[in-house]
């Protein structure tokens, strides 16, 4: 698979950014997935999974680690997902949870 990236921003600037090089994400059945164990301690995308749904669209799940506290005083954040040279962008209100932040993109 091509390069995969995740960028999270809010009005204060960049909250999180990481890019996985091509070939990090591998096909497993109907899904594409990657786990970067070093991201748990070094920061970055830890897990990503693209799952093909019955309607031909993909569900994308990311789990990432990083120091986000300095810029996350605003719960409205934009997410940009990069796959190759294609970008999907969504701005949503995020929910603060015990372990960080969570959003369900529509």
SULPE-V421694 format. One record per backbone hydrogen bond with DSSP energy under -0.5 kcal/mol. CO is the residue of the C=O (numbers start at 1). NH is the residue of the N-H. If there is no record, write none. Layout:
# SULPE-V421694
CO&NH + CO&NH
This chain:
# SULPE-V421694
1&23 + 3&84 + 4&20 + 5&82 + 6&18 + 7&80 + 8&15 + 8&16 + 9&78 + 10&13 + 13&10 + 16&8 + 18&6 + 20&4 + 21&24 + 24&26 + 26&33 + 28&31 + 30&52 + 31&28 + 32&50 + 33&26 + 34&48 + 35&37 + 36&39 + 37&40 + 38&41 + 38&42 + 39&43 + 44&46 + 44&65 + 46&36 + 47&63 + 48&34 + 49&51 + 49&61 + 50&32 + 51&59 + 53&56 + 57&53 + 59&51 + 61&49 + 63&46 + 63&47 + 65&44 + 66&68 + 68&71 + 68&72 + 71&74 + 73&75 + 75&77 + 75&94 + 77&92 + 78&9 + 79&90 + 80&7 + 80&82 + 81&88 + 82&5 + 83&86 + 86&83 + 88&81 + 90&79 + 90&92 + 92&77 + 92&94 + 95&102 + 97&100 + 100&97 + 102&95 + 103&105
